[in-house]
């Protein structure tokens, strides 16, 4: 799943921030990065096929 990909493939092991709001922001940013990576890879695959 997504958590396993972020944790093992991206080497994201630990939340660095302290406090609930900071943790939410950190997880939000990691999630955005993961989604951007997926979009980029999908576009590259579509370009290779075309």
Secondary structure per residue as TSV (DSSP state, phi and psi in degrees):
chain	resnum	aa	ss	phi	psi
A	1	X	-	360.0	-177.8
A	2	X	H	-62.2	-42.3
A	3	X	H	-61.9	-41.4
A	4	X	H	-64.0	-39.8
A	5	X	I	-63.8	-46.5
A	6	X	I	-64.7	-41.6
A	7	X	I	-72.6	-46.5
A	8	X	I	-97.8	-47.0
A	9	X	I	-72.8	-34.6
A	10	X	S	-96.2	-0.6
A	11	X	-	57.9	39.2
A	12	X	-	-100.5	99.3
A	13	X	-	-101.7	-28.0
A	14	X	-	-144.0	143.5
A	15	X	-	-80.7	125.6
A	16	X	-	-87.5	-32.1
A	17	X	-	-76.5	160.6
A	18	X	-	-120.6	143.3
A	19	X	S	99.0	143.5
A	20	X	H	-61.7	-44.2
A	21	X	H	-64.5	-42.3
A	22	X	H	-65.7	-38.9
A	23	X	H	-64.2	-42.3
A	24	X	H	-61.0	-42.9
A	25	X	H	-64.2	-42.8
A	26	X	H	-63.2	-45.8
A	27	X	H	-64.8	-38.3
A	28	X	H	-60.2	-45.7
A	29	X	H	-66.6	-39.8
A	30	X	H	-64.0	-39.8
A	31	X	H	-65.8	-41.8
A	32	X	H	-61.4	-44.7
A	33	X	H	-59.3	-41.6
A	34	X	H	-63.8	-44.4
A	35	X	H	-67.1	-38.9
A	36	X	H	-63.6	-39.2
A	37	X	H	-62.2	-42.0
A	38	X	H	-64.4	-43.0
A	39	X	H	-63.1	-45.3
A	40	X	H	-59.7	-47.3
A	41	X	H	-62.9	-38.8
A	42	X	H	-64.2	-42.4
A	43	X	H	-64.3	-39.4
A	44	X	H	-65.9	-39.7
A	45	X	H	-64.1	-40.3
A	46	X	H	-67.3	-34.5
A	47	X	H	-68.7	-35.9
A	48	X	H	-67.6	-36.5
A	49	X	H	-70.7	-39.7
A	50	X	-	-74.3	360.0
